[in-house]
Amino acid sequence: MSSQKSIKKKKKKKVPGKGKNQSYSYNCSKTRHQTKPNHLTISVILFIHNLLTLTNHLQNTTGPMYYKGWYHFFYQYNPNGAVWGDIVWGHAVSKDLIHWLHLPLAMVADEWYDMNGVWTGSATILPDGQVIMLYTGFTNESVQVQNLAYPANLSDPLLLNWVKYSGNPVLRPPPGIDSQDFRDPTTAWYTSDGKWNIAVGSKVNKTGITLIYSTEDFKNFELLDGVLYAFPGAGMLECVDFFPVSNTSIEGLDTSINGPGVKHVIKTSLDENRNDYYALGTYDEKAGKWVPDNTTIGLGLRYDYGMFYASKSFYDLHKGRRVLWGWIQESDSEIADVKKGWASVQSIPRTVLLDTKTGTNLLQWPVEEVDSLRLTSKVFDKVEVKAGSVVPLDVGTATQVDIVAEFELDKEALERTAQSNVEFSCSSSGGAAERGALGPFGLLVVADEGLNEQTPVYFYIAKGTDGNLTTFFCVDQTRSSEATDVNKKIYGSTIPVLKDEKFSVRLLVDHSIIESFAQGGRTCITSRVYPTNAIYGAARIFLFNNATEASVTSSLRIWQMNSAFIRPFRPEQDH
């Protein structure tokens, strides 16, 4: 469970327009220009495949599963407004993870133990077919407790009705844990002693911890000694996820798998900064401990370096894969959300695998079903983008597109570029306007013809004093909108690029959502932007290279994307 936090409004300056239908120099100088006061009049944007509700506030993923032919997606939802508030569970189902049908609310806040909110939970499907749903309830006395629910009718593939266990709550905060620091139970995993374990997020002072409970019937639990792992300085660990990944196979693994050839992922959402972090390690079931591969970085890696929080994965038995969703928060003002009548969407579902080439990263990639939305495409082969230039790509309307691109830097420029001790960071740099010898270079998306609005997605290469190259992958939102009440940050991080690998990226552009996957998904960035000009038929795509010394050659394929349907379930048609 996570609570909304306000975002400070920042005024940004605008870049003057450029000429049309030509390659031109990339001038990033910023001049004073009249800006639009807000984006309320143009904020109703359609989406092609990001799951959203038609009204009100959507939040965390809860309890996803595949059951009797349907993918089930539960989510925190405020049925009474477009801001965080009266949290219950919405429910949607899909045959293919793309087209979604909204069902009636799954669980509402109607008992003393969840009167102040039905918060995040997880599903566990037992070998005998039982479905166990554990979730956090916020009681009438503002205490976080864990509760049990199960389907009223296991023969119903839509799981329309849920029963709350009469003995709830099944878990209360243990001694030494604050009443409001005990939430978000994980999917259970089966142990060699014939019991099921779950983890629950918490903290002690500023140390984030994962408590481990053991159970045989999901009604009676034993708190195990110690903690699965503790992260000093992390604060409250929300929405903890704990699952195995294979280091020998591209298949996903059931949550209970352990042993040789397996690493375990701990992922947590940090309430302190609203980001999702993960680490790889080894799970010692007998000791009840998880040991990180790298003890120096702690929770040093992120699922996504943009607007992506409170994520949840599940094992898809149907296709033998692990599927992940994240909550894409709004980054405008609450006033704007209330005006448009809804807030927040879910990310495109992603598969999650271990990157066996590096051994230190996860790979996230859009589920294969997204490809079914591809329509016509255009191919651009070996387009040269000279230093300091922008090249328009003639693809027509570019509001719903899937872009796969590769970039190669001039090798001679790489050799002759001087070493430097200047430090670079995506978030603290000047964005796409900051010129270096070897970058930035990439794509301008959700851009209008004159580049008054644009969102650069790019690589930046730094050559250190040791001669080694460090690659950064970034998204610059500083000129994404002429509106003044929206987030215009720069996001990104370093990314491993191995020998003989080209710089590669896949972008899914969905009107005002951009999901970017670099180097096969080693680093991901989700952007929530609010264009006022670059909308519908006015949106364009450009290649750009703002390096000072190196030319770039790019090859791309760009698909127009069809729309997915997201609508209420109709019993007479949809069974």
Secondary structure in CASP SS format (residue, H / E / C, confidence):
PFRMAT SS
TARGET T0000
AUTHOR 0000-0000-0000
METHOD secondary structure of the structure
MODEL  1
M C 1.00
S C 1.00
S C 1.00
Q C 1.00
K C 1.00
S C 1.00
I C 1.00
K C 1.00
K C 1.00
K C 1.00
K C 1.00
K C 1.00
K C 1.00
K E 1.00
V C 1.00
P C 1.00
G C 1.00
K C 1.00
G C 1.00
K C 1.00
N C 1.00
Q C 1.00
S C 1.00
Y E 1.00
S E 1.00
Y C 1.00
N C 1.00
C C 1.00
S C 1.00
K C 1.00
T E 1.00
R C 1.00
H C 1.00
Q C 1.00
T C 1.00
K E 1.00
P C 1.00
N C 1.00
H C 1.00
L H 1.00
T H 1.00
I H 1.00
S C 1.00
V C 1.00
I C 1.00
L C 1.00
F C 1.00
I C 1.00
H C 1.00
N C 1.00
L C 1.00
L C 1.00
T C 1.00
L C 1.00
T C 1.00
N E 1.00
H E 1.00
L E 1.00
Q E 1.00
N E 1.00
T E 1.00
T E 1.00
G E 1.00
P E 1.00
M E 1.00
Y E 1.00
Y E 1.00
K C 1.00
G C 1.00
W E 1.00
Y E 1.00
H E 1.00
F E 1.00
F E 1.00
Y E 1.00
Q E 1.00
Y E 1.00
N E 1.00
P C 1.00
N C 1.00
G C 1.00
A C 1.00
V C 1.00
W C 1.00
G C 1.00
D C 1.00
I C 1.00
V E 1.00
W E 1.00
G E 1.00
H E 1.00
A E 1.00
V E 1.00
S E 1.00
K C 1.00
D C 1.00
L C 1.00
I C 1.00
H C 1.00
W E 1.00
L E 1.00
H E 1.00
L E 1.00
P E 1.00
L E 1.00
A E 1.00
M E 1.00
V C 1.00
A C 1.00
D C 1.00
E C 1.00
W H 1.00
Y H 1.00
D H 1.00
M C 1.00
N C 1.00
G C 1.00
V E 1.00
W E 1.00
T E 1.00
G E 1.00
S E 1.00
A E 1.00
T E 1.00
I E 1.00
L C 1.00
P C 1.00
D C 1.00
G C 1.00
Q C 1.00
V E 1.00
I E 1.00
M E 1.00
L E 1.00
Y E 1.00
T E 1.00
G E 1.00
F E 1.00
T C 1.00
N C 1.00
E C 1.00
S C 1.00
V C 1.00
Q E 1.00
V E 1.00
Q E 1.00
N E 1.00
L E 1.00
A E 1.00
Y E 1.00
P E 1.00
A C 1.00
N C 1.00
L C 1.00
S C 1.00
D C 1.00
P C 1.00
L C 1.00
L C 1.00
L C 1.00
N C 1.00
W E 1.00
V E 1.00
K E 1.00
Y C 1.00
S C 1.00
G C 1.00
N C 1.00
P C 1.00
V C 1.00
L E 1.00
R C 1.00
P C 1.00
P C 1.00
P C 1.00
G C 1.00
I C 1.00
D C 1.00
S C 1.00
Q C 1.00
D C 1.00
F E 1.00
R E 1.00
D C 1.00
P C 1.00
T C 1.00
T C 1.00
A C 1.00
W E 1.00
Y E 1.00
T C 1.00
S C 1.00
D C 1.00
G C 1.00
K C 1.00
W E 1.00
N E 1.00
I E 1.00
A E 1.00
V E 1.00
G E 1.00
S E 1.00
K E 1.00
V E 1.00
N C 1.00
K C 1.00
T E 1.00
G E 1.00
I E 1.00
T E 1.00
L E 1.00
I E 1.00
Y E 1.00
S E 1.00
T E 1.00
E C 1.00
D C 1.00
F C 1.00
K C 1.00
N C 1.00
F E 1.00
E E 1.00
L E 1.00
L C 1.00
D C 1.00
G C 1.00
V C 1.00
L C 1.00
Y C 1.00
A E 1.00
F E 1.00
P C 1.00
G C 1.00
A C 1.00
G C 1.00
M C 1.00
L E 1.00
E E 1.00
C E 1.00
V E 1.00
D E 1.00
F E 1.00
F E 1.00
P E 1.00
V E 1.00
S E 1.00
N C 1.00
T C 1.00
S C 1.00
I C 1.00
E C 1.00
G C 1.00
L C 1.00
D C 1.00
T C 1.00
S C 1.00
I C 1.00
N C 1.00
G C 1.00
P C 1.00
G C 1.00
V E 1.00
K E 1.00
H E 1.00
V E 1.00
I E 1.00
K E 1.00
T E 1.00
S E 1.00
L E 1.00
D C 1.00
E C 1.00
N C 1.00
R C 1.00
N E 1.00
D E 1.00
Y E 1.00
Y E 1.00
A E 1.00
L E 1.00
G E 1.00
T E 1.00
Y E 1.00
D E 1.00
E C 1.00
K C 1.00
A C 1.00
G C 1.00
K E 1.00
W E 1.00
V E 1.00
P E 1.00
D C 1.00
N C 1.00
T C 1.00
T C 1.00
I C 1.00
G C 1.00
L C 1.00
G C 1.00
L E 1.00
R E 1.00
Y C 1.00
D C 1.00
Y C 1.00
G C 1.00
M C 1.00
F C 1.00
Y E 1.00
A E 1.00
S E 1.00
K E 1.00
S E 1.00
F E 1.00
Y E 1.00
D E 1.00
L C 1.00
H C 1.00
K C 1.00
G C 1.00
R E 1.00
R E 1.00
V E 1.00
L E 1.00
W E 1.00
G E 1.00
W E 1.00
I E 1.00
Q C 1.00
E C 1.00
S C 1.00
D C 1.00
S C 1.00
E H 1.00
I H 1.00
A H 1.00
D H 1.00
V H 1.00
K H 1.00
K H 1.00
G C 1.00
W E 1.00
A E 1.00
S C 1.00
V E 1.00
Q E 1.00
S C 1.00
I C 1.00
P C 1.00
R E 1.00
T E 1.00
V E 1.00
L E 1.00
L E 1.00
D C 1.00
T C 1.00
K C 1.00
T C 1.00
G C 1.00
T C 1.00
N C 1.00
L E 1.00
L E 1.00
Q E 1.00
W E 1.00
P E 1.00
V C 1.00
E H 1.00
E H 1.00
V H 1.00
D H 1.00
S H 1.00
L H 1.00
R E 1.00
L E 1.00
T E 1.00
S E 1.00
K E 1.00
V E 1.00
F E 1.00
D E 1.00
K E 1.00
V E 1.00
E E 1.00
V E 1.00
K C 1.00
A C 1.00
G C 1.00
S E 1.00
V E 1.00
V E 1.00
P E 1.00
L E 1.00
D C 1.00
V C 1.00
G C 1.00
T C 1.00
A C 1.00
T C 1.00
Q E 1.00
V E 1.00
D E 1.00
I E 1.00
V E 1.00
A E 1.00
E E 1.00
F E 1.00
E E 1.00
L E 1.00
D C 1.00
K H 1.00
E H 1.00
A H 1.00
L H 1.00
E H 1.00
R H 1.00
T C 1.00
A C 1.00
Q C 1.00
S C 1.00
N C 1.00
V C 1.00
E C 1.00
F C 1.00
S C 1.00
C C 1.00
S C 1.00
S C 1.00
S C 1.00
G C 1.00
G H 1.00
A H 1.00
A H 1.00
E C 1.00
R C 1.00
G E 1.00
A C 1.00
L E 1.00
G E 1.00
P E 1.00
F E 1.00
G E 1.00
L E 1.00
L E 1.00
V E 1.00
V E 1.00
A E 1.00
D C 1.00
E C 1.00
G C 1.00
L C 1.00
N C 1.00
E C 1.00
Q C 1.00
T E 1.00
P E 1.00
V E 1.00
Y E 1.00
F E 1.00
Y E 1.00
I E 1.00
A E 1.00
K E 1.00
G C 1.00
T C 1.00
D C 1.00
G C 1.00
N C 1.00
L E 1.00
T E 1.00
T E 1.00
F E 1.00
F E 1.00
C E 1.00
V E 1.00
D E 1.00
Q C 1.00
T C 1.00
R C 1.00
S C 1.00
S C 1.00
E C 1.00
A E 1.00
T C 1.00
D C 1.00
V C 1.00
N C 1.00
K C 1.00
K C 1.00
I E 1.00
Y E 1.00
G E 1.00
S E 1.00
T E 1.00
I C 1.00
P C 1.00
V C 1.00
L C 1.00
K C 1.00
D C 1.00
E C 1.00
K C 1.00
F E 1.00
S E 1.00
V E 1.00
R E 1.00
L E 1.00
L E 1.00
V E 1.00
D E 1.00
H C 1.00
S C 1.00
I E 1.00
I E 1.00
E E 1.00
S E 1.00
F E 1.00
A E 1.00
Q H 1.00
G H 1.00
G H 1.00
R C 1.00
T E 1.00
C E 1.00
I E 1.00
T E 1.00
S E 1.00
R E 1.00
V C 1.00
Y C 1.00
P C 1.00
T C 1.00
N C 1.00
A C 1.00
I C 1.00
Y H 1.00
G H 1.00
A H 1.00
A C 1.00
R E 1.00
I E 1.00
F E 1.00
L E 1.00
F E 1.00
N E 1.00
N C 1.00
A C 1.00
T C 1.00
E C 1.00
A C 1.00
S C 1.00
V E 1.00
T E 1.00
S E 1.00
S E 1.00
L E 1.00
R E 1.00
I E 1.00
W E 1.00
Q E 1.00
M E 1.00
N C 1.00
S C 1.00
A C 1.00
F C 1.00
I E 1.00
R E 1.00
P E 1.00
F C 1.00
R C 1.00
P H 1.00
E H 1.00
Q H 1.00
D H 1.00
H C 1.00
END
